[in-house]
Amino acid sequence: MIVEHSRFEIWNQLQHPFKHSLADFGYVNEALPGVSNVESALNYFAAAIYPVYRGSVATPGDLPTVGNTLNDYRVVQDDGDGKQAGYRWEQREGDVAAKWYKVFDVDWSTDGILAGLQDIVYDVYVFQGGKSDLDETGTPITGTFAGQRIWGGNLTGQNLTLDANSVDDTGFVQVNSNFRPTVNNGWDLGTATEAFKDGFFAGNLNIGTLLLSGGSITDSSGNISFGDENLSTTGNISGALGTFNYMTLAEIATPANPAAGFNSLYFKSDDKLYRLASDGTEALVGLNFTSSNDNRLVKSDGTGGDAIQETSIIIDDSNNATGFTSIGVGNLSLTGNTIASTDLNGAINLTPNGSGKVVLGTTRVPGLGNDNLFVPRVDGTLTSTGVSLSAANEMSGLASLAIDNLFFDGNTISTVAGDLSLSGFTGEVAFASKIMADADNTRDFGDSSTRFKSLFLAGNIDDGTNAFEVSELMSLRSVLYRDNARTQAAQAGDSLFYDAVNGVWLASAPDTEISHPSLSNLTIGDAGHTQFAMLAGRSGGQSIIGGTGASENLTLTSTSNATKGNIIFADSVRPDADASFSGGWQGKDLGLDSFRFRNLYMRGEAFGFRPANYTSGTLPASSANNAGHLVFATDNNKLYVDTGTSFIVAGVSKFIQDIAFDGIATTVNVDVSSSIVDARTAIIQLLDNSNDYERMHVTVKATSASNVRIETNIPLPAGSYRLVVLE
């Protein structure tokens, strides 16, 4: 019988070589959308009972729209009423694509029945997520005890103990907020017998009015008392001036480390006060007044303690420091009205260290026997200052004066080194007579690096023979401008022309100033102009050549303005010779591969137009910029068009692909977007490659514009099958 060879009608066991799965048994129920067999029905129940939980989100707007799979389940914390709801990712009947569906609406969530059981009825537990303790009226407690309150025990004397973990004493009992007692000045931190080991503080420690901070102890009361305790330190004690009612220095031996005791005061066993120098030597400390009649101030000699040395400071009988009668500082002695040096060869230097002046009472140094003013050198000897006094011995009668490198003598000002500079003036340097060089044609006025800015002249510039009047020079003042107002700058190609009205030379393009007939060596007509194009036309026609060198071009531009116009042809445009074929087409091109025209507008026919030749395996790359590009495949004689993403056959699009079935799968999805725009409008066939391309009677679906789905109740035998899609 014919039916014995059909796969779709089974009449005996010989025709039934396959095992059935649950998908082979049909089942349909309106309550189960999308279910068509027993297998899909069981999958529907499993999905409803055991959804794939993917976490919670805040609102329905936060549900992700991509990256989901069917049966994903999420909890929305607030679906618009302040309460939770459950959503599942489904694609129900009639849906173009899957989306979120609300499947549970829990309107009695965290502030309702279940929350009440957990937070209020069973408040014997600490609620890890945080909660508010309520008073007897059900109102959340506010103030100091707002939130949760925890007790350690329920009998007097019991404690609340916190451990970091249940294994050992490692880890920490941590807080993540400020720490405080519930009442002010009411609770202790530790006890006299259970004290903390160490305390670490990064900021300040406030104890009453006392403030401890890094490197500082202060008290707002103004007093810090250490009671009757001793203060011990290896460092220095420093501060502002104050009064020590009692200060006791310990009796010690010489410190072993001089640097440690540098400038320290201490008593030794001889009951004398010493100061230790940085090199370790000791010196006795103290200034004493003697009982001698001369009222001289003395000091310890630093060796024996009892011996004294005079200080050269003598005070008057009133014993007041303001009443010094004499004082010696180094080699300088000040007594009465006399300042003298004890060094006979030394000098007395008066050097003001501020903006003051040293004023001498006389104009000369007495006893030198000449008219020069002297100053002491470093070695104490006197040397001339370069100031020579007149015979009248008065400063107003200086004969010569030397100041640093500058020398004044008679009518001459000269320098012994460097340049003579006149600077620091707020006014002008005026000359009452000529300024002349000291030799003819040897001196410059300024130089290349220090030039004068402006030169004002009223007469001539003269080289001794010829004179250039300044008025003539001023006629050239506007040579860089086209107008006398100097508002129009000169342009490239301008020449100078004399403006007789204003008496100046101005720049101008040679236009109205020079007429064409006035130029020599030119004739009227074409003669002498054959190197130029004649705009009105030339008898016999004319040719324009762009350049004379290899690969030079002729460029035609509509206008020099940034806004371009068109290059207009008044007649037909043709090459100078017809294209010819000899092993390939030869002739002139319109555009180049790298210099192409954009659009071609025409109404007539394209005679001889041919798309570019390729093979089907060497088609050019598609591009969104070239949508509509036509090419011809010489191997299969087909015309291809660029869709912007790929090349497809012009006219009817065809997708062909051989698909391998493994004898198990009953569903295969194929992406046909490489050639097909919309598979839902295409003609689709599946052929058996191993059986003379038999047309297979299978379920073929276009689930989207790009996807074709092949479905069978019974798996096809393993082998190769060809999918053909025509659009």
SULHU-V221819 format. One record per helix or strand of 2 or more residues. SS is the DSSP state (2 for helix, 1 for strand). FROM is the first residue (numbers start at 1). TO is the last residue. If there is no record, write none. Layout:
SS_FROM_TO ; SS_FROM_TO
This chain:
2_2_5 ; 2_13_15 ; 2_22_24 ; 2_38_49 ; 1_52_57 ; 2_60_62 ; 1_72_76 ; 1_84_90 ; 1_99_106 ; 2_113_121 ; 2_143_145 ; 1_205_207 ; 1_210_213 ; 1_216_219 ; 1_265_267 ; 1_273_276 ; 1_282_284 ; 1_287_289 ; 1_296_300 ; 1_308_315 ; 2_321_323 ; 1_324_329 ; 1_332_335 ; 1_338_341 ; 1_372_376 ; 1_382_388 ; 2_395_397 ; 1_400_403 ; 1_406_409 ; 1_412_415 ; 1_460_462 ; 1_467_469 ; 2_470_474 ; 1_495_499 ; 1_504_508 ; 2_516_518 ; 1_580_581 ; 1_585_586 ; 1_612_614 ; 2_624_626 ; 1_630_633 ; 1_638_642 ; 1_647_649 ; 1_654_661 ; 1_667_671 ; 2_679_681 ; 1_683_688 ; 1_694_695 ; 1_699_702 ; 1_707_711 ; 1_719_726
